[in-house]
Amino acid sequence: MLPLYLSVEGFYSYQEKQEIDFTALTEAGLFGIFGAVGSGKSSILEAISLALYGDTERLNKTDRRGYNMLNLKSSQAKIVFDLLNFEGKKHRFVAQWKRRASKFEDTSTIERSAYRWEAEQWIPLESADGSLVTNLSYANFRRTIIIPQGQFKEFLELKGKERSEMMKEIFQLNRYDLGPKVSALQQVNNQKLENLRGALSGYESISPEILAEKEANITAERELLTNAKKELDLLQTQVQLLKEASERHRELANKQSVLQELIEQKDRVNYIRKELQLFEKTVQLFRDPLHSLQRMEKEKDGIGLRVEELQSHRKSLSEEIDTVQEKFERVDHDFRQIETWRKEHADFHLLALIRKHKALQQTAQINLKKGEPYVEQSKKELEKTQLKLRQDEEKLETLKEEKFDASALMEIETWYVSKDNIQKQMDQLAQEKKDVALSIETMEKQFSESGYHPNDFEEKIKQQDTLLQEQLRVLSEQETQWQVQIKLGDFAHALRDGEPCPLCGAAEHPHPMSSDHAHEELNTLFALRKELQQDILALQEKAKALRQSANAITNKKDQISRLEQNENLLNEQLHVHIKDFVWEQYSPEDKSLFGEQKLRNKQTEDAIRALEAELKNGREEIIRQTDTVAKYEKRMQSIMEEISLANNLITQYRNQLQTVEEDQYLQHDEVALTQLKQEHERKIAQTTEDHQSLTTLLHQKKTIMADIAGKYQTLKEQFSLLRESLKTYRAEIAQLLAENGYSDLAEVNQIIQKDLPVDKIRTEIHEFDVQLEVLQRSVADLIERTTNDNYSAEIFEEQQAKLTGIHHAYEAQLAQFGGLEKELTHLTLEYAKKEKLHEQHDELTKRAEQLKVMDNLFRGNGFVNYISTIHMERLCEIANQRFHRLTKNQLSLSVSEGNDFDVIDNLNDGRRRSVKTLSGGQSFQASLCLALALAENIQSLNKADKNFFFIDEGFGTQDHESINTVFDTLQYLHQENRVVGIISHVEELKERMPRAITITKDFDRGSLVGMV
């Protein structure tokens, strides 16, 4: 996690809104937040925790947090915190609440929300849980990112059990607690074994011998069943032949009965056939002529009715035409006067325009008299401004002649600036050389204090390492010997009286060997080997640190040489630069005279700029006044042109008058003349419209009249033709009646009205004829087939009874065979199940033995504690890299057998002692190193590319030298891509911080944030 921005308002002592841009602070890698006690430094961390997790160190949810955290002078509180998470994504968390107006002590619920920056906008998240973004719980956040005040040494001073629990939570070591899982597996496995034993007890009566006996019984029964089946098949064939003969005799009797019924229906079918023939003949002869006769009579009646309607319509339309003709004649008289009306309309329009332009002419003459004074005044102001501009231009020329050459001044100033830069570089080189020399002296002193020299420390380290490795080899040989004795002791412990020894074969064991002492010795050797390994690691770390220091000394000396070379070059450059000074009126050492001249020149330039600005304004004023005069003159000219134009238009309009005299309408104004013109427009339009509509209507009426007359004549001719056609059709029908023997038309209508279903009746007659013919042939065939078949009903019944008895016997025998076969199949399957259960029992028995070994291995928390110890040892390795630097290799951190932290005192033969024996400053240093190591481990689990760490401690327990060492350590973290922020009141740290902010508390405004 990397903080970006924080704003706090109304929270604890922060009355007004205060903002912190962490981007500027974290760029330095190390920054601080400083302020007096009670200024509100720690409240910044609490604001971050509240925004992310809704929790704080000082107050929990039962402490009326809303009221107690809200500033007493504020009505609301709001916290906004922006950060980059371990994935590099930008998020925002907001916490806010208000004081209720009804009661001062009541506040609203703290509302928290979260957002993610996507597509140039903040997108709300479903959950405001900070652990989803930081991948850290609140407890781990406090231990690895922001360590609250008073909790810095928590990890160092925890008890062994409590620390193990903390390690379980941080590194998720519960996944290594396999004891309960093994016990659960054992329970399941044992239950399966019991179930298998119970299942196998039900298969005791099943054996291979019983299966062989059952198979022999089935073979004998199969032979008997085959013989019975042959006898049954022969009898079934005989019965089938008799059954077919019986069915033929029965079929013959049935068909003879049906044939007799069809012969009895033959006369009725012949009568229907005759009736159908008469109906078809009559329909063929008379249906179409009769339909045509009826259609023509109906058409004749319709035409007669239409003729009567047209006669009535023609009469009424003639009356309408007479009425329209009278109206048209009246309107046509007025229509001939339209041309005269149009001329009068045009004259009235011209008179109205004459009145309009006379009024415009009078208004223009008035405006002309009013504008002449304004033109004269504008010309006078323009002449006054032009005179002042000429005076200012003369004054500007005088100032420019007095001004000193700007390029010469700039050249002189450039010389002075270059000299100052060279001198500044020389001062910086001198200070840097002094710092490097001091650093070399300090590192050489550290070598001397550790008993080494930069030139020969490698050889001494190598000798010490060889000695330790030899001691480790001797210990390994001793461990092997004691392990052999322990193994022999195990054999001796397993001996039983009367049983031969697996090594010597003796059956008596009067004095068996004991391995108790061997275990004690082996444990002692293990402890010694662990100490030796730690000494080797410590020696390797020391060698590494000494090599780094030796390299650093060499690099520092090379750096001093380079600095001296640069210093000489700068001295030569300064000497050459002084020779280039050629201005005699000034001094190369004292630039006060140059400063005075520069000041006078600046004052002259200011006066010139002011006068030039005034001249610019004056010229702009002249342009403006000139434009004003031109605008006024242009307007006066425009007015005179308007008067002239009005005179010309009035003359033109008078010459265009046709019928109306102007003198007759001198008393009419423009409005009255416009009304006369509009009245003529309406009269012309109405007359034209009436004349056109009546002309169109009269034409339409006459056209309709002609159309009706034509239709009337056509219908009369059609009526005559139909009457002649009807007469011819009646004669033809009478001839058909006589030729085909019908008495009259009524008889024909009676036959046709029967409307017989011809197709249906014809189909029924055809089906009857076919059925009769088929039955006659079938009966003849059956009589021929049954004449010599020797069929007897008594023989058929006797054979059927015999077949039934044999079939029942066969089914009983078949059922018995099926039961035997089913029993054999069941026994075979059960035997296979028994074999499968035996295999499963063997597998589960083997698994039970393996689980018992695992249960012994994972019983209790031994394995988890072992993993926890590994993590703690790794933490010590990482922490010692900085702790050695802080303590000058005097102290090291290690883990005891009880999972507690110990201190190895390298100045006292590497003896161990409790961390509680450390001084306050040393405890701070150890806590700092462990906290940094713990933060690195957890943030590496989260795959964070840049680690951030915040310490809320005062550093008051450290002396001047320790503060320097701590500060160097914190600065070194920046090279490791880590960002560290501290909260302190120590002024010495504040002065050395590359970036810092200061918290001050104002009585009226509360806590205020300021950048240093």
ChimeraX attribute file (.defattr): number of C-alpha atoms within 10 A of each C-alpha:
attribute: neighborCount
match mode: 1-to-1
recipient: residues
	/A:1	24
	/A:2	22
	/A:3	20
	/A:4	19
	/A:5	16
	/A:6	21
	/A:7	18
	/A:8	25
	/A:9	23
	/A:10	25
	/A:11	27
	/A:12	22
	/A:13	26
	/A:14	26
	/A:15	24
	/A:16	18
	/A:17	17
	/A:18	16
	/A:19	17
	/A:20	19
	/A:21	14
	/A:22	16
	/A:23	13
	/A:24	14
	/A:25	22
	/A:26	20
	/A:27	13
	/A:28	16
	/A:29	22
	/A:30	24
	/A:31	27
	/A:32	25
	/A:33	24
	/A:34	26
	/A:35	22
	/A:36	14
	/A:37	14
	/A:38	13
	/A:39	20
	/A:40	22
	/A:41	24
	/A:42	18
	/A:43	20
	/A:44	20
	/A:45	21
	/A:46	21
	/A:47	25
	/A:48	25
	/A:49	20
	/A:50	22
	/A:51	28
	/A:52	28
	/A:53	18
	/A:54	20
	/A:55	17
	/A:56	21
	/A:57	14
	/A:58	12
	/A:59	14
	/A:60	11
	/A:61	10
	/A:62	6
	/A:63	11
	/A:64	13
	/A:65	17
	/A:66	23
	/A:67	18
	/A:68	14
	/A:69	18
	/A:70	25
	/A:71	21
	/A:72	17
	/A:73	14
	/A:74	17
	/A:75	16
	/A:76	20
	/A:77	24
	/A:78	21
	/A:79	24
	/A:80	22
	/A:81	24
	/A:82	25
	/A:83	22
	/A:84	17
	/A:85	20
	/A:86	20
	/A:87	13
	/A:88	13
	/A:89	13
	/A:90	20
	/A:91	23
	/A:92	24
	/A:93	25
	/A:94	21
	/A:95	23
	/A:96	22
	/A:97	20
	/A:98	20
	/A:99	21
	/A:100	13
	/A:101	10
	/A:102	8
	/A:103	8
	/A:104	11
	/A:105	14
	/A:106	14
	/A:107	21
	/A:108	13
	/A:109	12
	/A:110	16
	/A:111	14
	/A:112	21
	/A:113	18
	/A:114	24
	/A:115	19
	/A:116	19
	/A:117	14
	/A:118	11
	/A:119	7
	/A:120	6
	/A:121	9
	/A:122	14
	/A:123	14
	/A:124	15
	/A:125	14
	/A:126	9
	/A:127	12
	/A:128	22
	/A:129	19
	/A:130	21
	/A:131	14
	/A:132	12
	/A:133	21
	/A:134	21
	/A:135	17
	/A:136	19
	/A:137	16
	/A:138	21
	/A:139	12
	/A:140	19
	/A:141	20
	/A:142	20
	/A:143	24
	/A:144	25
	/A:145	26
	/A:146	23
	/A:147	24
	/A:148	21
	/A:149	16
	/A:150	10
	/A:151	14
	/A:152	21
	/A:153	18
	/A:154	14
	/A:155	18
	/A:156	20
	/A:157	16
	/A:158	14
	/A:159	15
	/A:160	15
	/A:161	13
	/A:162	13
	/A:163	20
	/A:164	21
	/A:165	16
	/A:166	18
	/A:167	22
	/A:168	19
	/A:169	14
	/A:170	19
	/A:171	15
	/A:172	11
	/A:173	19
	/A:174	13
	/A:175	9
	/A:176	16
	/A:177	19
	/A:178	19
	/A:179	20
	/A:180	13
	/A:181	12
	/A:182	20
	/A:183	17
	/A:184	12
	/A:185	16
	/A:186	20
	/A:187	13
	/A:188	11
	/A:189	17
	/A:190	16
	/A:191	12
	/A:192	16
	/A:193	19
	/A:194	12
	/A:195	12
	/A:196	17
	/A:197	14
	/A:198	11
	/A:199	13
	/A:200	16
	/A:201	10
	/A:202	11
	/A:203	15
	/A:204	9
	/A:205	8
	/A:206	14
	/A:207	14
	/A:208	10
	/A:209	8
	/A:210	12
	/A:211	16
	/A:212	11
	/A:213	11
	/A:214	16
	/A:215	13
	/A:216	10
	/A:217	13
	/A:218	17
	/A:219	12
	/A:220	11
	/A:221	16
	/A:222	14
	/A:223	10
	/A:224	14
	/A:225	16
	/A:226	12
	/A:227	11
	/A:228	17
	/A:229	15
	/A:230	10
	/A:231	14
	/A:232	17
	/A:233	12
	/A:234	11
	/A:235	16
	/A:236	16
	/A:237	11
	/A:238	14
	/A:239	19
	/A:240	14
	/A:241	12
	/A:242	20
	/A:243	16
	/A:244	11
	/A:245	18
	/A:246	16
	/A:247	10
	/A:248	14
	/A:249	15
	/A:250	10
	/A:251	13
	/A:252	18
	/A:253	13
	/A:254	11
	/A:255	15
	/A:256	15
	/A:257	10
	/A:258	12
	/A:259	18
	/A:260	13
	/A:261	11
	/A:262	14
	/A:263	10
	/A:264	10
	/A:265	11
	/A:266	14
	/A:267	10
	/A:268	9
	/A:269	15
	/A:270	11
	/A:271	10
	/A:272	13
	/A:273	14
	/A:274	10
	/A:275	12
	/A:276	15
	/A:277	12
	/A:278	12
	/A:279	18
	/A:280	15
	/A:281	12
	/A:282	17
	/A:283	16
	/A:284	11
	/A:285	15
	/A:286	17
	/A:287	13
	/A:288	10
	/A:289	15
	/A:290	16
	/A:291	10
	/A:292	12
	/A:293	17
	/A:294	11
	/A:295	11
	/A:296	16
	/A:297	14
	/A:298	10
	/A:299	13
	/A:300	17
	/A:301	12
	/A:302	12
	/A:303	15
	/A:304	14
	/A:305	10
	/A:306	14
	/A:307	17
	/A:308	11
	/A:309	11
	/A:310	15
	/A:311	13
	/A:312	10
	/A:313	12
	/A:314	17
	/A:315	11
	/A:316	10
	/A:317	15
	/A:318	13
	/A:319	10
	/A:320	13
	/A:321	17
	/A:322	11
	/A:323	11
	/A:324	15
	/A:325	14
	/A:326	10
	/A:327	13
	/A:328	18
	/A:329	13
	/A:330	11
	/A:331	16
	/A:332	17
	/A:333	12
	/A:334	14
	/A:335	18
	/A:336	11
	/A:337	12
	/A:338	16
	/A:339	11
	/A:340	10
	/A:341	16
	/A:342	16
	/A:343	16
	/A:344	18
	/A:345	22
	/A:346	18
	/A:347	22
	/A:348	27
	/A:349	20
	/A:350	23
	/A:351	25
	/A:352	21
	/A:353	19
	/A:354	22
	/A:355	17
	/A:356	16
	/A:357	19
	/A:358	15
	/A:359	13
	/A:360	13
	/A:361	18
	/A:362	12
	/A:363	13
	/A:364	19
	/A:365	14
	/A:366	11
	/A:367	14
	/A:368	17
	/A:369	10
	/A:370	12
	/A:371	15
	/A:372	13
	/A:373	10
	/A:374	13
	/A:375	18
	/A:376	13
	/A:377	11
	/A:378	17
	/A:379	15
	/A:380	12
	/A:381	14
	/A:382	18
	/A:383	13
	/A:384	11
	/A:385	15
	/A:386	14
	/A:387	10
	/A:388	12
	/A:389	18
	/A:390	12
	/A:391	11
	/A:392	15
	/A:393	13
	/A:394	10
	/A:395	12
	/A:396	17
	/A:397	11
	/A:398	11
	/A:399	14
	/A:400	13
	/A:401	8
	/A:402	10
	/A:403	15
	/A:404	16
	/A:405	9
	/A:406	13
	/A:407	9
	/A:408	11
	/A:409	16
	/A:410	12
	/A:411	10
	/A:412	18
	/A:413	16
	/A:414	12
	/A:415	16
	/A:416	19
	/A:417	11
	/A:418	13
	/A:419	18
	/A:420	13
	/A:421	12
	/A:422	16
	/A:423	15
	/A:424	12
	/A:425	14
	/A:426	20
	/A:427	13
	/A:428	13
	/A:429	18
	/A:430	14
	/A:431	12
	/A:432	15
	/A:433	21
	/A:434	12
	/A:435	14
	/A:436	18
	/A:437	17
	/A:438	12
	/A:439	15
	/A:440	19
	/A:441	13
	/A:442	13
	/A:443	18
	/A:444	18
	/A:445	12
	/A:446	17
	/A:447	17
	/A:448	12
	/A:449	11
	/A:450	15
	/A:451	9
	/A:452	16
	/A:453	17
	/A:454	17
	/A:455	8
	/A:456	9
	/A:457	16
	/A:458	14
	/A:459	10
	/A:460	14
	/A:461	16
	/A:462	14
	/A:463	11
	/A:464	13
	/A:465	17
	/A:466	13
	/A:467	11
	/A:468	16
	/A:469	15
	/A:470	11
	/A:471	14
	/A:472	20
	/A:473	12
	/A:474	11
	/A:475	17
	/A:476	14
	/A:477	11
	/A:478	14
	/A:479	20
	/A:480	12
	/A:481	12
	/A:482	19
	/A:483	17
	/A:484	13
	/A:485	19
	/A:486	20
	/A:487	13
	/A:488	17
	/A:489	17
	/A:490	14
	/A:491	16
	/A:492	19
	/A:493	13
	/A:494	10
	/A:495	16
	/A:496	12
	/A:497	11
	/A:498	10
	/A:499	12
	/A:500	14
	/A:501	17
	/A:502	11
	/A:503	9
	/A:504	7
	/A:505	9
	/A:506	12
	/A:507	14
	/A:508	14
	/A:509	15
	/A:510	7
	/A:511	7
	/A:512	13
	/A:513	15
	/A:514	15
	/A:515	19
	/A:516	11
	/A:517	11
	/A:518	19
	/A:519	14
	/A:520	12
	/A:521	16
	/A:522	19
	/A:523	12
	/A:524	13
	/A:525	18
	/A:526	15
	/A:527	13
	/A:528	15
	/A:529	19
	/A:530	13
	/A:531	15
	/A:532	17
	/A:533	15
	/A:534	15
	/A:535	17
	/A:536	19
	/A:537	14
	/A:538	19
	/A:539	17
	/A:540	15
	/A:541	17
	/A:542	17
	/A:543	17
	/A:544	12
	/A:545	16
	/A:546	22
	/A:547	15
	/A:548	12
	/A:549	18
	/A:550	20
	/A:551	13
	/A:552	15
	/A:553	21
	/A:554	13
	/A:555	14
	/A:556	18
	/A:557	16
	/A:558	11
	/A:559	16
	/A:560	18
	/A:561	13
	/A:562	12
	/A:563	18
	/A:564	14
	/A:565	11
	/A:566	14
	/A:567	19
	/A:568	12
	/A:569	12
	/A:570	17
	/A:571	14
	/A:572	10
	/A:573	13
	/A:574	18
	/A:575	11
	/A:576	11
	/A:577	15
	/A:578	14
	/A:579	9
	/A:580	10
	/A:581	14
	/A:582	11
	/A:583	10
	/A:584	7
	/A:585	7
	/A:586	16
	/A:587	13
	/A:588	17
	/A:589	9
	/A:590	10
	/A:591	13
	/A:592	11
	/A:593	12
	/A:594	18
	/A:595	14
	/A:596	11
	/A:597	14
	/A:598	17
	/A:599	12
	/A:600	14
	/A:601	18
	/A:602	15
	/A:603	13
	/A:604	17
	/A:605	17
	/A:606	12
	/A:607	15
	/A:608	19
	/A:609	13
	/A:610	13
	/A:611	17
	/A:612	15
	/A:613	12
	/A:614	14
	/A:615	19
	/A:616	13
	/A:617	13
	/A:618	18
	/A:619	15
	/A:620	12
	/A:621	16
	/A:622	19
	/A:623	12
	/A:624	13
	/A:625	19
	/A:626	17
	/A:627	13
	/A:628	17
	/A:629	20
	/A:630	15
	/A:631	13
	/A:632	18
	/A:633	17
	/A:634	11
	/A:635	16
	/A:636	20
	/A:637	12
	/A:638	14
	/A:639	20
	/A:640	16
	/A:641	12
	/A:642	17
	/A:643	19
	/A:644	12
	/A:645	13
	/A:646	21
	/A:647	14
	/A:648	12
	/A:649	15
	/A:650	18
	/A:651	11
	/A:652	13
	/A:653	16
	/A:654	16
	/A:655	10
	/A:656	11
	/A:657	18
	/A:658	11
	/A:659	14
	/A:660	15
	/A:661	13
	/A:662	16
	/A:663	7
	/A:664	8
	/A:665	13
	/A:666	10
	/A:667	8
	/A:668	15
	/A:669	14
	/A:670	16
	/A:671	12
	/A:672	14
	/A:673	21
	/A:674	18
	/A:675	14
	/A:676	16
	/A:677	22
	/A:678	15
	/A:679	13
	/A:680	19
	/A:681	15
	/A:682	11
	/A:683	15
	/A:684	19
	/A:685	12
	/A:686	13
	/A:687	19
	/A:688	16
	/A:689	13
	/A:690	16
	/A:691	19
	/A:692	15
	/A:693	13
	/A:694	18
	/A:695	15
	/A:696	11
	/A:697	15
	/A:698	17
	/A:699	13
	/A:700	12
	/A:701	16
	/A:702	15
	/A:703	11
	/A:704	12
	/A:705	17
	/A:706	11
	/A:707	12
	/A:708	16
	/A:709	13
	/A:710	10
	/A:711	13
	/A:712	17
	/A:713	11
	/A:714	11
	/A:715	15
	/A:716	14
	/A:717	10
	/A:718	14
	/A:719	17
	/A:720	11
	/A:721	11
	/A:722	16
	/A:723	13
	/A:724	10
	/A:725	13
	/A:726	16
	/A:727	11
	/A:728	11
	/A:729	15
	/A:730	13
	/A:731	10
	/A:732	11
	/A:733	17
	/A:734	13
	/A:735	10
	/A:736	14
	/A:737	17
	/A:738	11
	/A:739	8
	/A:740	11
	/A:741	8
	/A:742	14
	/A:743	10
	/A:744	12
	/A:745	14
	/A:746	10
	/A:747	13
	/A:748	19
	/A:749	15
	/A:750	10
	/A:751	16
	/A:752	19
	/A:753	11
	/A:754	9
	/A:755	11
	/A:756	14
	/A:757	9
	/A:758	12
	/A:759	8
	/A:760	10
	/A:761	15
	/A:762	14
	/A:763	10
	/A:764	11
	/A:765	15
	/A:766	11
	/A:767	11
	/A:768	14
	/A:769	13
	/A:770	10
	/A:771	12
	/A:772	17
	/A:773	11
	/A:774	11
	/A:775	17
	/A:776	14
	/A:777	10
	/A:778	15
	/A:779	17
	/A:780	12
	/A:781	12
	/A:782	16
	/A:783	14
	/A:784	9
	/A:785	13
	/A:786	15
	/A:787	9
	/A:788	8
	/A:789	9
	/A:790	8
	/A:791	17
	/A:792	11
	/A:793	11
	/A:794	8
	/A:795	11
	/A:796	18
	/A:797	14
	/A:798	11
	/A:799	16
	/A:800	17
	/A:801	11
	/A:802	13
	/A:803	19
	/A:804	13
	/A:805	11
	/A:806	15
	/A:807	18
	/A:808	11
	/A:809	12
	/A:810	20
	/A:811	14
	/A:812	11
	/A:813	16
	/A:814	19
	/A:815	11
	/A:816	15
	/A:817	20
	/A:818	15
	/A:819	12
	/A:820	17
	/A:821	17
	/A:822	12
	/A:823	13
	/A:824	19
	/A:825	14
	/A:826	12
	/A:827	19
	/A:828	16
	/A:829	11
	/A:830	16
	/A:831	19
	/A:832	12
	/A:833	15
	/A:834	21
	/A:835	14
	/A:836	11
	/A:837	16
	/A:838	15
	/A:839	12
	/A:840	15
	/A:841	19
	/A:842	12
	/A:843	12
	/A:844	17
	/A:845	16
	/A:846	11
	/A:847	16
	/A:848	18
	/A:849	12
	/A:850	12
	/A:851	17
	/A:852	13
	/A:853	12
	/A:854	16
	/A:855	19
	/A:856	11
	/A:857	14
	/A:858	19
	/A:859	15
	/A:860	14
	/A:861	13
	/A:862	13
	/A:863	17
	/A:864	21
	/A:865	21
	/A:866	13
	/A:867	18
	/A:868	22
	/A:869	20
	/A:870	14
	/A:871	17
	/A:872	22
	/A:873	18
	/A:874	17
	/A:875	23
	/A:876	22
	/A:877	20
	/A:878	19
	/A:879	24
	/A:880	24
	/A:881	17
	/A:882	25
	/A:883	26
	/A:884	20
	/A:885	16
	/A:886	24
	/A:887	16
	/A:888	13
	/A:889	21
	/A:890	16
	/A:891	23
	/A:892	23
	/A:893	26
	/A:894	23
	/A:895	17
	/A:896	16
	/A:897	10
	/A:898	11
	/A:899	21
	/A:900	20
	/A:901	26
	/A:902	20
	/A:903	21
	/A:904	20
	/A:905	16
	/A:906	15
	/A:907	11
	/A:908	10
	/A:909	8
	/A:910	17
	/A:911	12
	/A:912	18
	/A:913	16
	/A:914	13
	/A:915	19
	/A:916	13
	/A:917	11
	/A:918	15
	/A:919	11
	/A:920	13
	/A:921	16
	/A:922	19
	/A:923	18
	/A:924	21
	/A:925	26
	/A:926	28
	/A:927	20
	/A:928	21
	/A:929	25
	/A:930	26
	/A:931	25
	/A:932	25
	/A:933	21
	/A:934	26
	/A:935	22
	/A:936	22
	/A:937	19
	/A:938	21
	/A:939	21
	/A:940	14
	/A:941	12
	/A:942	16
	/A:943	12
	/A:944	18
	/A:945	15
	/A:946	18
	/A:947	24
	/A:948	24
	/A:949	22
	/A:950	20
	/A:951	26
	/A:952	21
	/A:953	19
	/A:954	16
	/A:955	20
	/A:956	13
	/A:957	15
	/A:958	18
	/A:959	11
	/A:960	9
	/A:961	10
	/A:962	17
	/A:963	20
	/A:964	16
	/A:965	19
	/A:966	23
	/A:967	17
	/A:968	13
	/A:969	16
	/A:970	22
	/A:971	20
	/A:972	15
	/A:973	17
	/A:974	18
	/A:975	10
	/A:976	11
	/A:977	12
	/A:978	20
	/A:979	23
	/A:980	22
	/A:981	22
	/A:982	23
	/A:983	25
	/A:984	22
	/A:985	20
	/A:986	16
	/A:987	10
	/A:988	11
	/A:989	19
	/A:990	21
	/A:991	11
	/A:992	13
	/A:993	18
	/A:994	15
	/A:995	20
	/A:996	23
	/A:997	20
	/A:998	18
	/A:999	19
	/A:1000	19
	/A:1001	18
	/A:1002	13
	/A:1003	8
	/A:1004	8
	/A:1005	13
	/A:1006	18
	/A:1007	24
	/A:1008	19
	/A:1009	21
	/A:1010	14
	/A:1011	12
	/A:1012	14
